[in-house]
Amino acid sequence: LNSESSTLDKNVYLELRKITDDIFVCYDNDDTGYKYMNIMTNAYNIKQIKLIDIYPNLPVKEDLSWYFKHEQKENFYKLTNLIYDYTLQNSL
């Protein structure tokens, strides 16, 4: 989904569950992003990734678009590794 206001169709959710046990939602690091992550988590029992937990230097209310504007692109690999490690540590 490309926006907090987009909704996850139940059929898409069921198809995803056929191929993976772990589904994560990661929206913007702001009140709206957190609100819609909670809605997704409650509706489908999926896990949240809050960027601020993975990347503590992320300025408040910023998101991945900020990261790509202000960080070197090679740091993307570092971020993906941090997300991977985070998901392993927080799997159900």
N, C-alpha and C positions, 0 to 999 in steps of 0.2 A: 504494500500500500504506500502511496506516495504522499499522504497527507493525514493529519490527525482526524480530519473530518470524513475520511473514507472509512467504510465499514467492511469488515471481513464477512463475506458471504459464508453461510453455514456449509454449503456444499464444497467450497474451496477449502475451508477448515478441515472437513472430513477427508478430502483428497490429500491434504498435507499430512494428516495423521496416519495415512496409509504408508507414507514413505519415511516418516520420522517420528520419534517419540518427543523430541524437543522442538518447540516452536517458541520464538522470542519476538517481542515487540520492542522497538526502539524509536521513540519519537523525540521531538525537540526537548531541550533542557529548559522548559518553562512551564508555567502553570497549565496551559492548554495541553502541552505534550504529556504531562503527568496525569491530567484528568482523563485523556483518551487512552493512555496506557492502562489506567485502572479499569476503565470500561472494558477494554479488550481482555484484560486479565480475568475480570469477573465473569464476562460472557463465555469465555472459552477455556478458562483455567490454563492460560499460557503464561510464560515467564517474561518479566520486564528486564530490559537492559537500560539502566540510567547511565548516560555518558559520564556524568559527574563522578560516578562510582569507579569507572574505569580510567578516566582521564581527569584526575583532580585539578589539573591546571586549566581546565576549560573554564573560561569566564562564565559567570552566572548568566543564565538565560541565553546561552549560545548553543550551537548544535554542530553537526558534522560539516555543514557548509562553512561555518566559521573556521573549523579545523583546517579545511583544505585551502582556505584563503591565507591563513596565517602560519601554517606549519609546512615544512618541506614535504614534498610528495613522497619521498622515501620513508618518511615517518609513518606513512599509511600502513606499511608492513608491521611496524611496531604496534600500531593501534589494532590491527586485525589480530595480532597475536595476543594482545591484552584482552580483547573481546573473547577470543577462543578460550583463554585460560579462565576468564570470568565465568563463561558459560559452563565449563567443566566443573568449577567449584560450586556453582549454584544450580546444578541439575537436580531435578526431583528424584 
